[in-house]
Amino acid sequence: MVTAGITVRDVRRSFGRVDAVRGVTLEARAGAVTGLVGPNGAGKTTLLLMLASLLQPDAGTIRIAEIDPVADPAAARARLGWMPDALGAWGSLTVRETLEMTGRLYDLDRAAAARRAAELLDQVGLASLAGSPARVLSRGQKQRLGLARALVHDPSVLLLDEPASGLDPQARVDLRGLLRGFAAAGKTVLISSHILSELEEVVDDAVFLLDGATVSPDRVAEAARRTRTWRIRVADADAKAAALPVATALGLDVAHVPTDRRDVLVPFASEADAAAGLRSLISAGIAVAEFSAASGMLEHTFLDLGTGGKGAA
């Protein structure tokens, strides 16, 4: 049976008259990567701070690997790795010393902390910068150090706030591989990110937050089912020339078929309809070079929730 590494039930947190988190319920499975999706101000970072036992909820319950972080924060912290959006490194320490010191704070002896630091420097691609002061690292390098610091004590639950921010394309590919490896090893990974294309590549599940509350699964499913635009590229033809044959094959009025650079844009109500449309294009002898959704499912759902919904459920 798949277990929940993180369980949240009706959690709320206010700052004065501001309800930052006003009703969050979610589960993040062990052995999976769960995305936390929402606009700025939705309450994602406040929620992560509560999960990390750094902020106490006003109401509701939280369990981290079945431990209550309010009642026993030390036990919860022993099982979770927390990567905030900003590194907050000690200015006087090198990259290696930052990891060794973090290991010592998690009760590793000096030799074990040094070994673990060396392993992680290789894992996150910072071995060549081990002797550099942590304060001089670039934004992307600090993100990699922040991830390594969260992993020092080999936690079973990872809380990652914007881990891909500032990373170059290769580093983002490497991060996806690391996250999938963590899930395969049975860890619970909860990741908050505004880079929805990155989340699309790595997550197994997604939780949507709007105005401090989780969106109900029924509403998320409804948003995901709404009409989505697909890009169609015809070989050796620009978009304007391709628009008429594409529209004709699909039984559409070409005046209502827009183009974007080299692509013809066509809305389909479902993936089944898109597949049927592709069959029609091929049957009409159109040389389809590319046929793909214009946006990933996470982005499509997120945008629909933000513009077409009636408020969080």
ZISUL-V745830 format. One record per residue. N is the residue number from 1. OMEGA is omega in degrees with one decimal (* if undefined). NEAR is the number of other ideal C-beta (glycine too) atoms within 12 Angstrom. Layout:
# ZISUL-V745830
n,omega,near
N,OMEGA,NEAR
N,OMEGA,NEAR
This chain:
# ZISUL-V745830
n,omega,near
1,178.0,6
2,-178.6,15
3,177.7,20
4,176.1,27
5,176.9,39
6,175.5,45
7,-179.8,30
8,-179.5,38
9,173.6,20
10,-178.8,20
11,-178.9,38
12,176.7,30
13,179.1,33
14,171.3,20
15,-172.3,16
16,-179.5,8
17,-178.5,6
18,177.0,16
19,-177.7,23
20,175.5,31
21,-170.9,42
22,177.1,29
23,-178.0,31
24,174.9,43
25,-179.3,29
26,170.4,43
27,173.2,24
28,-171.9,44
29,168.6,26
30,-178.9,33
31,-178.9,25
32,173.2,33
33,-179.5,41
34,178.6,41
35,175.5,42
36,-169.5,43
37,176.7,40
38,179.8,39
39,173.2,23
40,179.6,15
41,-178.5,17
42,179.9,32
43,-175.7,41
44,-177.2,39
45,176.4,33
46,177.7,33
47,-179.7,39
48,177.8,46
49,176.9,27
50,177.8,38
51,-179.4,54
52,179.7,34
53,178.7,29
54,179.7,24
55,-176.6,26
56,178.1,24
57,174.7,30
58,-179.0,24
59,178.7,21
60,-177.5,27
61,176.7,26
62,172.4,46
63,175.5,32
64,-174.5,40
65,178.1,30
66,179.6,22
67,176.8,27
68,-177.3,25
69,175.9,36
70,-178.4,26
71,-176.4,16
72,-176.4,18
73,-179.1,23
74,179.5,18
75,178.4,20
76,-178.2,31
77,177.5,28
78,-176.7,24
79,-177.5,33
80,173.6,41
81,-173.3,39
82,176.5,41
83,177.9,44
84,-179.6,29
85,178.5,28
86,-173.1,16
87,-176.6,36
88,-177.0,19
89,172.7,29
90,-172.9,20
91,-175.2,14
92,-174.0,12
93,172.5,27
94,178.2,25
95,179.3,37
96,-178.4,32
97,177.1,28
98,-179.6,40
99,178.7,45
100,178.4,33
101,177.7,25
102,176.7,37
103,178.9,30
104,178.3,22
105,175.5,18
106,172.3,28
107,169.6,16
108,176.2,23
109,-172.1,13
110,-177.8,15
111,179.9,13
112,178.5,20
113,178.9,27
114,178.8,23
115,-178.9,19
116,178.1,30
117,-179.8,38
118,178.5,23
119,-175.5,24
120,177.1,36
121,175.1,34
122,-175.1,21
123,-177.2,26
124,175.3,37
125,180.0,28
126,-176.0,35
127,-178.4,21
128,-179.5,15
129,-174.2,26
130,-177.2,29
131,-179.4,17
132,174.4,23
133,-177.6,21
134,-176.1,34
135,-177.0,20
136,-179.8,19
137,173.3,28
138,179.4,20
139,-179.3,21
140,178.2,28
141,176.6,32
142,176.8,35
143,178.4,37
144,176.8,43
145,177.2,48
146,177.1,42
147,179.5,45
148,179.9,43
149,178.6,43
150,-175.3,41
151,-171.0,39
152,-173.3,40
153,177.9,29
154,-176.6,25
155,177.3,36
156,-179.4,32
157,179.4,49
158,174.2,46
159,-172.7,46
160,-179.1,46
161,179.6,34
162,-176.0,33
163,-177.6,50
164,-177.2,38
165,177.8,31
166,-178.9,25
167,174.8,30
168,-174.9,18
169,-179.4,15
170,179.4,13
171,177.2,27
172,175.6,27
173,179.5,18
174,179.4,26
175,178.6,41
176,178.7,29
177,178.3,20
178,-177.4,36
179,177.6,37
180,176.2,22
181,177.8,20
182,179.3,37
183,179.6,31
184,178.6,16
185,176.5,20
186,179.9,21
187,171.7,36
188,-179.0,40
189,174.2,46
190,-172.2,50
191,175.0,51
192,-179.7,45
193,172.5,41
194,-177.6,26
195,-171.1,28
196,177.4,30
197,177.2,23
198,178.6,31
199,-178.5,39
200,-176.5,26
201,-167.7,24
202,-170.9,35
203,171.4,34
204,-178.0,27
205,176.0,31
206,175.0,38
207,-177.3,43
208,177.4,44
209,172.4,40
210,176.4,36
211,174.0,28
212,-177.9,30
213,174.9,34
214,177.2,37
215,-177.1,37
216,177.9,23
217,180.0,19
218,-179.5,12
219,176.0,24
220,-180.0,32
221,178.5,18
222,178.9,19
223,-178.5,33
224,-177.7,29
225,-175.8,21
226,-177.6,25
227,-180.0,22
228,179.8,30
229,177.8,27
230,177.4,34
231,178.6,30
232,177.7,42
233,-179.1,30
234,-177.4,32
235,174.1,17
236,177.7,12
237,175.6,23
238,-171.8,17
239,-178.0,27
240,178.8,20
241,-177.0,19
242,-172.7,36
243,-176.7,31
244,178.9,23
245,177.8,25
246,180.0,40
247,180.0,30
248,-179.4,19
249,-177.2,29
250,178.9,35
251,-177.4,16
252,172.8,24
253,-175.5,14
254,178.8,22
255,-178.4,10
256,179.0,16
257,-177.5,29
258,176.2,23
259,177.4,27
260,-175.3,20
261,-176.7,15
262,-170.8,21
263,168.6,29
264,-176.2,41
265,-177.0,31
266,177.0,42
267,173.6,25
268,-175.7,30
269,-177.9,17
270,176.1,17
271,177.3,20
272,177.8,12
273,177.9,19
274,178.9,27
275,178.0,17
276,177.6,20
277,178.1,33
278,177.5,27
279,179.5,17
280,179.4,26
281,-179.4,34
282,178.9,20
283,179.0,13
284,178.1,21
285,179.2,14
286,-177.7,30
287,-177.9,19
288,179.8,32
289,179.7,20
290,179.6,22
291,-173.8,30
292,175.8,21
293,-178.5,30
294,177.1,27
295,175.7,24
296,-177.3,25
297,178.3,29
298,-179.8,37
299,178.8,29
300,-179.2,32
301,-179.4,36
302,-178.4,37
303,178.8,24
304,178.4,28
305,-176.9,36
306,-174.3,26
307,-172.1,14
308,-175.7,19
309,-177.6,24
310,-176.6,16
311,-176.2,16
312,179.0,29
313,*,22
